[in-house]
Structure formats: C-alpha cells, structure tokens
Amino acid sequence: MRPILLQGHTRSLTQIKYNKEGDLLFSVSKDHVVNAWYSHNGERLGTYNGHIGAIWSVDVNSTTTLLITGSADNTAKLWNVQNGKCLHTWEFKTAVKRVEFSDDDTMALAITEQRMGYPGSIVILKINPDVEAEQYSTYINVIHPKGSKAMVAGWGYLNKYIVVGHEDGSVSLYDWKASDQIKSIHPHTAEITDLQFSEDRTYFVTSSKDKSAQIFESNTLIPLKKYVTDAPLNSAAITPIQEFVILGGGQDAMQVTMTTSRQGKFECRFWHKILEEEVGRVKGHFGPINTIAVHPDGRSFSSGGEDGYVRVHHFDEDYFKFKYPELL
C-alpha cells in the first residue's frame, strides 16, 4: 500500500476532509492555507487564501459548491469551491475551532473557543446553498455549552441534535433549536480530540487524549464499543465496506523526549469495529497524526500529521478480501 505524499503545507495539519463523491480532498493546517487536491493522484487543484491565522477546521457541502473554514484569526469563512472566492466572513471574539455543514447544506455550526473572558459557544449559521446569492450575517442560534468547554461537535441523525465533545472528556447532546442540553455522559477521562459519524449518522466515534476511542448511538449517546490503545489519540474515523475504525495520534515531541522508549507511536491503527481488537497498523508519519479521513467509497483513506504531510493510502485488493478469523 504505497502512499501518495501531499506536500502543500509548511506547518502541522489540523483537519482533512473528502467531498461527498470522494474525488477531492481538502486540507487545512496552522500555516493559514486551505488546499484542494485530487484524491486519486494527489495533484493539487488549488488554494484558498484569506485567513491570517492557523486554520483549525474545514468542511465541504454535499454538492461540492461551498467550503467553510474556521480559524485562529477569530473568523469563519465561506468559499466558492470552484473559483476560490471568499463569499462571506463571520467574525467572532475568539478562535473558531470546528465547523461543519448540516446534512441539507442550509446551516453550519461553528465552535468558538472559551478564552480571554469570553464564553465558548456553538453558533448555528444560516447558509444559502446558492453560490451566487448573498449570504446571511445573522445567526440562527447561539448555544453556550454547560460545564467544560466544547472542543468538537457535529450534526446528528437528520439534523435533530448536535453532538458535542468536551475538554474534560464528556459528550453531550443538544437540541440546537431550543439550546437545551438533552443528555450528557462522561465516557473519557481526558480531552476529546475528534468526533466523526457513520455514513448514515446514526452512530459516531470519538477519540481522546486518554488513549481510547469509543462508539456511541447518535440520538441516545448509548455507548456501543471501546478501543483502548497505548498512545494519546487525535483522530478516529469509521470505514465503510469493512468493519474497521482507524485511529491516529501519538505522543507529542516534548513527551517523546521525556520517555525512555523514544517511540512516538505515529501510526494509523486499524481496529475491528465489532470485536474491539487491533488488526493492523500503517506507519509513515514523522510526528503525531492529527487528522484521519476515509474516502466515502471505503477504498482509500488519508492522514495528516504534525510533520506537515498528508498521506493518501489506496487499499490493496487484499484489504477487501480480509476476513477476521473469529467471523469465518
């Protein structure tokens, strides 16, 4: 499985995202640049320039016409995917740590950081899917999460709820229309670093600095599966076709120098989703893996690391023939 190496960033990756068809891959990092790539060969299609701070998050709508980014320059920006034009900028008091379109493309959520006396919030933005139309400046709603600050969030099944991952390891469910917290659980003992949904959004996986990842039902937060590793995790993704989750992370540079092993554990780890057992690892990055994304058709996946590289892996045929011994 020889990876394609994408060299378009000068600083560590923060998030990568495929579009719905999977032919394009978008990457953002701490170097202020958004890159668009052809996922099949790694050719760079273009860049989106306009942010003046590290970019923390990116998402693309279902028709690949609009792109949204969240940055440390205290803004979220909406872009025309085709020509790279910035269509709208929302300004906030603090950094925007996470952005995500709703299923129907008419809304997006943006997490603003709790800092400098400002409370953290989840802002529901109104989006006009028409790239030629003027965008809305007003918000649909602003949610101030209870307890620990929000780190990651995503739209649940049929946009009914928003699922939020917090700094203290808790996961909460919000009715975004009423700003009400429906339920809160505390499955992790450290910061939740990523939250990604299954294809139909009925369940999701979390990754945490507590060295574990867990799967939950979207509308009930009922825990379903748990994967315990030996390194802090920064990202987790669910694969279609095969029953796997892919986990990535590793000790940061400072922690590696303070341990005797000198091993940062910078690998993408494949775990059997149902049996909760590790089945393989993919090496390659020279630092912690910060973000993982799986192609919508399940035939490839990508990882972005602290080393500034995106590695695109197309699975060999053996991957699709793999049968776990206990299931034969």
C-alpha positions as CSV (number, residue, x, y, z in Angstrom):
1,M,0.0,0.0,0.0
2,R,2.3,2.7,-1.3
3,P,1.0,6.1,-0.1
4,I,0.8,9.3,-2.2
5,L,2.5,12.1,-0.3
6,L,0.8,15.5,-0.5
7,Q,3.3,18.3,0.2
8,G,1.3,21.6,0.3
9,H,1.7,22.8,3.9
10,T,4.6,24.2,5.9
11,R,3.1,23.5,9.3
12,S,1.2,20.8,11.0
13,L,-2.1,19.6,9.6
14,T,-5.3,20.3,11.6
15,Q,-8.0,18.6,9.6
16,I,-8.6,16.9,6.2
17,K,-12.0,16.3,4.6
18,Y,-13.2,14.4,1.5
19,N,-16.1,15.8,-0.5
20,K,-19.2,13.6,-0.9
21,E,-18.1,12.0,-4.1
22,G,-14.6,11.5,-2.8
23,D,-12.8,12.9,-5.8
24,L,-11.5,15.9,-3.9
25,L,-9.6,16.2,-0.6
26,F,-9.4,19.4,1.3
27,S,-6.6,20.0,3.9
28,V,-6.0,22.8,6.4
29,S,-3.1,23.5,8.7
30,K,-1.5,26.0,11.0
31,D,0.0,27.8,8.0
32,H,-3.1,29.8,7.1
33,V,-3.6,28.0,3.7
34,V,-6.5,25.7,2.6
35,N,-5.5,23.2,-0.1
36,A,-7.7,21.3,-2.5
37,W,-6.4,18.1,-4.0
38,Y,-7.5,15.4,-6.5
39,S,-7.7,12.3,-4.2
40,H,-6.9,9.7,-6.8
41,N,-3.4,11.0,-7.7
42,G,-2.6,13.8,-5.2
43,E,-2.5,16.6,-7.7
44,R,-3.1,20.0,-6.1
45,L,-6.2,21.6,-7.6
46,G,-5.8,25.0,-5.9
47,T,-5.6,27.0,-2.7
48,Y,-8.0,29.3,-0.8
49,N,-6.1,32.3,0.6
50,G,-7.6,34.8,3.1
51,H,-7.1,33.7,6.6
52,I,-4.4,35.3,8.7
53,G,-4.2,32.7,11.5
54,A,-3.9,29.0,11.9
55,I,-6.9,27.2,10.3
56,W,-8.4,24.7,12.7
57,S,-11.3,23.2,10.7
58,V,-12.7,22.7,7.2
59,D,-15.9,21.2,5.7
60,V,-17.4,21.0,2.3
61,N,-21.1,20.8,1.5
62,S,-22.8,17.9,-0.2
63,T,-22.8,19.4,-3.7
64,T,-19.1,20.5,-3.5
65,T,-20.0,24.1,-4.2
66,L,-19.3,25.6,-0.8
67,L,-16.4,25.3,1.6
68,I,-16.4,26.5,5.2
69,T,-13.3,27.1,7.3
70,G,-12.7,28.1,11.0
71,S,-9.5,29.9,12.0
72,A,-7.5,31.3,14.9
73,D,-7.9,34.7,13.4
74,N,-11.4,34.7,15.0
75,T,-13.3,34.2,11.8
76,A,-15.2,31.5,9.8
77,K,-15.1,31.9,6.1
78,L,-17.4,30.6,3.3
79,W,-15.7,29.9,0.0
80,N,-16.8,29.2,-3.6
81,V,-15.1,25.8,-4.2
82,Q,-14.8,26.2,-7.9
83,N,-13.1,29.6,-8.1
84,G,-11.7,30.1,-4.6
85,K,-13.6,33.3,-3.9
86,C,-14.5,34.1,-0.3
87,L,-18.2,34.6,-0.3
88,H,-18.7,35.6,3.4
89,T,-16.8,36.1,6.6
90,W,-18.3,35.7,10.1
91,E,-16.3,37.5,12.8
92,F,-16.1,36.3,16.4
93,K,-14.4,37.3,19.7
94,T,-12.2,34.2,19.8
95,A,-10.8,31.4,17.6
96,V,-13.2,29.1,15.6
97,K,-12.1,25.5,16.5
98,R,-14.6,23.5,14.5
99,V,-17.0,24.0,11.6
100,E,-19.5,21.6,9.9
101,F,-22.3,21.8,7.4
102,S,-25.7,20.3,8.2
103,D,-27.0,17.4,6.0
104,D,-29.2,19.7,3.9
105,D,-26.5,22.4,3.4
106,T,-28.7,25.2,4.8
107,M,-26.8,25.5,8.1
108,A,-23.4,25.2,9.5
109,L,-22.1,25.0,13.1
110,A,-19.1,26.9,14.4
111,I,-17.4,26.3,17.8
112,T,-15.9,29.4,19.2
113,E,-13.2,29.0,21.9
114,Q,-13.7,29.8,25.5
115,R,-10.9,32.3,26.2
116,M,-10.0,35.8,27.4
117,G,-13.2,36.1,29.5
118,Y,-15.4,35.2,26.6
119,P,-17.6,32.1,27.0
120,G,-17.2,29.3,24.4
121,S,-20.2,28.9,22.1
122,I,-21.7,26.8,19.3
123,V,-23.0,29.2,16.7
124,I,-25.6,28.0,14.2
125,L,-25.0,29.8,10.9
126,K,-27.6,30.2,8.2
127,I,-26.2,29.2,4.8
128,N,-27.6,30.0,1.4
129,P,-26.7,27.0,-0.9
130,D,-26.8,29.3,-3.9
131,V,-23.2,30.4,-4.6
132,E,-24.4,33.5,-6.5
133,A,-26.7,34.7,-3.7
134,E,-25.9,37.0,-0.8
135,Q,-25.1,35.1,2.4
136,Y,-26.7,35.7,5.8
137,S,-24.9,37.7,8.5
138,T,-27.4,36.8,11.3
139,Y,-27.2,33.6,13.4
140,I,-30.0,31.1,13.7
141,N,-28.9,30.4,17.3
142,V,-26.1,30.6,19.8
143,I,-25.6,27.7,22.3
144,H,-23.4,28.1,25.4
145,P,-22.4,24.6,26.4
146,K,-22.7,23.7,30.0
147,G,-19.6,22.6,32.0
148,S,-16.3,22.0,30.3
149,K,-15.6,23.9,27.1
150,A,-16.6,22.4,23.7
151,M,-13.7,21.0,21.6
152,V,-15.5,19.2,18.7
153,A,-19.1,18.9,17.5
154,G,-21.2,17.5,14.7
155,W,-24.8,17.3,13.4
156,G,-26.6,14.1,14.5
157,Y,-29.1,12.0,12.6
158,L,-31.4,14.1,10.4
159,N,-30.0,17.3,12.0
160,K,-32.2,16.8,15.0
161,Y,-29.5,17.2,17.6
162,I,-25.9,18.4,17.8
163,V,-23.4,16.1,19.5
164,V,-20.6,17.9,21.4
165,G,-17.3,16.6,22.7
166,H,-15.7,18.5,25.7
167,E,-12.3,19.2,27.1
168,D,-13.0,17.1,30.3
169,G,-13.9,14.0,28.2
170,S,-17.7,14.4,28.4
171,V,-20.1,14.1,25.5
172,S,-23.3,16.0,25.4
173,L,-26.4,16.1,23.2
174,Y,-28.1,19.4,22.4
175,D,-31.4,20.4,20.9
176,W,-30.0,23.2,18.8
177,K,-33.3,24.9,18.3
178,A,-34.0,25.3,22.0
179,S,-30.4,25.5,23.1
180,D,-31.3,22.7,25.6
181,Q,-28.9,20.0,26.7
182,I,-30.8,16.7,26.3
183,K,-28.2,14.4,27.8
184,S,-24.6,14.4,29.0
185,I,-22.2,11.4,29.7
186,H,-18.6,11.3,30.8
187,P,-17.0,8.3,28.9
188,H,-13.5,9.7,28.6
189,T,-11.0,10.9,31.3
190,A,-9.2,13.5,29.1
191,E,-9.9,15.9,26.2
192,I,-12.0,14.7,23.3
193,T,-10.0,15.4,20.1
194,D,-12.2,14.2,17.3
195,L,-15.8,13.2,16.6
196,Q,-16.8,11.5,13.3
197,F,-20.1,10.0,12.2
198,S,-21.0,6.9,10.3
199,E,-22.3,7.3,6.8
200,D,-26.0,7.5,7.9
201,R,-25.1,9.5,11.1
202,T,-26.9,7.0,13.4
203,Y,-23.7,6.4,15.4
204,F,-20.3,8.2,15.8
205,V,-16.8,7.6,17.1
206,T,-14.8,9.8,19.5
207,S,-11.0,9.9,20.1
208,S,-9.4,11.2,23.2
209,K,-6.1,12.1,24.9
210,D,-6.9,9.3,27.4
211,K,-5.6,6.8,24.7
212,S,-9.1,5.4,23.9
213,A,-11.8,5.8,21.2
214,Q,-15.4,4.9,21.7
215,I,-18.5,4.5,19.5
216,F,-22.0,5.8,20.6
217,E,-25.5,6.0,19.2
218,S,-26.2,9.5,17.9
219,N,-29.6,10.2,19.4
220,T,-29.2,8.5,22.7
221,L,-25.4,8.6,23.5
222,I,-25.6,4.9,24.4
223,P,-22.0,3.5,24.4
224,L,-21.6,0.7,21.9
225,K,-17.8,-0.1,21.6
226,K,-14.5,0.9,23.1
227,Y,-10.9,0.7,21.7
228,V,-8.1,1.1,24.2
229,T,-4.6,1.9,22.8
230,D,-1.2,2.8,24.3
231,A,-0.9,6.4,22.9
232,P,-2.9,9.6,23.1
233,L,-5.4,9.8,20.2
234,N,-6.0,12.8,18.0
235,S,-8.4,11.4,15.4
236,A,-10.8,8.5,14.7
237,A,-12.7,7.5,11.6
238,I,-15.2,4.8,10.6
239,T,-14.7,2.8,7.4
240,P,-17.4,1.7,5.0
241,I,-17.2,-1.7,3.3
242,Q,-15.0,-3.3,6.0
243,E,-15.9,-3.2,9.7
244,F,-13.0,-1.1,10.9
245,V,-12.3,2.1,12.8
246,I,-9.0,3.9,12.1
247,L,-7.3,5.6,15.0
248,G,-4.4,8.0,14.9
249,G,-2.3,10.1,17.3
250,G,0.9,9.7,19.2
251,Q,2.9,11.4,21.9
252,D,3.9,15.0,21.1
253,A,7.6,15.9,20.7
254,M,8.0,17.1,24.2
255,Q,6.5,13.9,25.7
256,V,8.7,11.6,23.5
257,T,11.9,13.2,24.7
258,M,10.8,12.7,28.3
259,T,10.2,9.0,27.9
260,T,12.8,6.3,27.7
261,S,11.2,4.4,24.8
262,R,11.8,7.2,22.3
263,Q,8.9,5.8,20.3
264,G,6.2,8.3,19.5
265,K,3.8,5.6,18.1
266,F,2.9,7.6,15.0
267,E,0.8,5.0,13.2
268,C,-2.7,4.7,11.8
269,R,-4.2,1.8,13.8
270,F,-6.9,-0.4,12.4
271,W,-9.3,-1.9,14.9
272,H,-12.1,-4.3,14.2
273,K,-15.2,-2.2,14.9
274,I,-17.3,-5.1,16.3
275,L,-14.7,-7.3,18.0
276,E,-12.7,-4.4,19.5
277,E,-9.4,-5.9,18.5
278,E,-6.5,-4.3,16.7
279,V,-5.8,-5.9,13.3
280,G,-3.0,-3.8,11.8
281,R,-1.1,-0.5,11.6
282,V,0.1,1.8,8.9
283,K,3.4,3.7,9.5
284,G,4.9,6.7,7.7
285,H,4.4,10.0,9.6
286,F,7.4,11.5,11.4
287,G,5.2,13.1,14.2
288,P,1.8,12.7,15.8
289,I,-1.2,12.0,13.4
290,N,-3.6,14.9,13.9
291,T,-6.4,14.0,11.5
292,I,-7.8,11.0,9.6
293,A,-10.4,10.9,6.8
294,V,-11.8,7.9,5.0
295,H,-12.9,8.0,1.3
296,P,-16.7,7.8,1.1
297,D,-16.5,4.6,-1.0
298,G,-14.2,3.0,1.5
299,R,-11.4,2.2,-1.0
300,S,-8.8,4.6,0.4
301,F,-8.1,6.8,3.4
302,S,-5.9,9.8,4.2
303,S,-4.0,11.0,7.3
304,G,-2.5,14.4,8.1
305,G,0.3,14.8,10.6
306,E,2.3,17.2,12.7
307,D,5.1,16.7,10.1
308,G,3.1,18.8,7.6
309,Y,2.3,16.0,5.2
310,V,-0.9,14.4,4.0
311,R,-0.6,10.7,3.2
312,V,-3.2,9.2,0.9
313,H,-3.4,5.4,1.0
314,H,-5.3,3.4,-1.6
315,F,-6.1,-0.1,-0.2
316,D,-4.7,-3.2,-1.9
317,E,-7.1,-5.9,-3.1
318,D,-6.2,-8.0,-0.1
319,Y,-7.9,-5.4,2.2
320,F,-11.3,-6.2,0.6
321,K,-10.8,-9.9,0.9
322,F,-9.8,-9.7,4.6
323,K,-11.9,-11.9,6.9
324,Y,-11.4,-11.9,10.6
325,P,-10.7,-15.5,11.8
326,E,-13.4,-15.4,14.5
327,L,-16.0,-14.5,11.9
328,L,-15.2,-17.2,9.4
